[in-house]
Amino acid sequence: MTNPFDERALSLNGPATDIQPVTPSDSADLPDVAVALYVETAGTLSIVTVAGGARTVAVTDNAILPVGVRRVNATGTTATGIHALVLV
């Protein structure tokens, strides 16, 4: 099987190369900075962006939030089924 990613340089223009489950934490950053988040169940997300901004946003079921994220805080996050789209 050929792999179209073998010769491709990683790009913020997409696509992500992996998806990782997120466990919200008030003290630990994500293992890899997310280029976007995917959320299965609606609620709020309390995040720290890659630029360092603290933000709280409401999301719907099956939402994709196309922003660089370094942390998803436990406090203030009610959405569930959160996944980080990453370039690794």
C-alpha positions in Angstrom: 0.0 0.0 0.0 1.3 3.4 -0.8 1.3 6.1 1.8 0.6 9.7 0.5 2.1 11.1 3.7 5.5 9.6 3.2 6.9 12.4 1.1 4.7 15.2 2.4 5.9 18.0 4.6 3.7 18.6 7.6 1.5 21.7 7.0 -0.9 23.8 9.0 -3.0 23.7 5.8 -3.9 20.1 6.7 -4.7 17.5 7.0 -3.8 16.5 10.5 -1.6 13.4 10.7 -3.2 12.0 13.9 -6.0 12.4 16.4 -5.5 12.1 20.1 -8.1 11.9 22.9 -8.0 14.8 25.3 -8.3 14.6 29.1 -8.9 18.2 30.3 -6.4 19.4 32.9 -5.9 22.7 34.7 -2.1 22.1 35.0 -0.9 20.0 32.1 -0.6 21.0 28.4 -1.5 18.6 25.7 1.3 16.2 24.7 1.3 17.8 21.2 -0.1 21.2 20.3 -3.5 20.7 18.5 -4.1 22.4 15.2 -7.8 21.9 15.9 -10.1 20.2 18.3 -13.0 17.8 17.5 -15.8 17.6 20.1 -18.4 14.8 20.2 -20.8 16.2 22.7 -21.9 19.9 23.1 -20.9 22.1 26.0 -18.2 24.6 26.7 -14.5 24.4 26.2 -12.1 26.3 28.4 -8.8 26.4 26.4 -5.4 28.0 26.3 -4.5 28.8 22.7 -1.1 28.4 21.2 -0.8 32.2 21.4 -1.3 32.0 25.2 -4.9 33.3 25.2 -7.4 31.9 27.8 -10.7 31.4 26.0 -14.1 29.8 26.8 -16.3 28.9 23.9 -19.5 27.1 23.4 -19.5 24.2 20.9 -22.2 22.0 19.4 -22.2 18.3 19.0 -19.6 17.1 16.5 -17.9 20.5 16.4 -14.5 21.2 14.9 -12.7 24.2 16.5 -10.0 25.2 14.0 -7.6 27.0 16.4 -4.2 26.0 17.8 -4.7 24.8 21.3 -2.0 23.9 23.9 -4.3 23.1 26.9 -7.9 22.2 27.5 -8.7 23.2 31.1 -10.9 20.9 33.3 -12.4 23.9 35.1 -15.0 25.4 32.8 -15.1 22.6 30.3 -18.4 20.7 30.1 -18.1 19.3 26.5 -17.1 15.7 26.2 -15.5 13.4 23.7 -12.7 15.9 23.0 -10.0 15.0 20.5 -6.9 16.9 19.4 -6.0 17.0 15.7 -2.2 17.0 15.6 0.8 17.1 13.3 3.3 14.5 14.5 
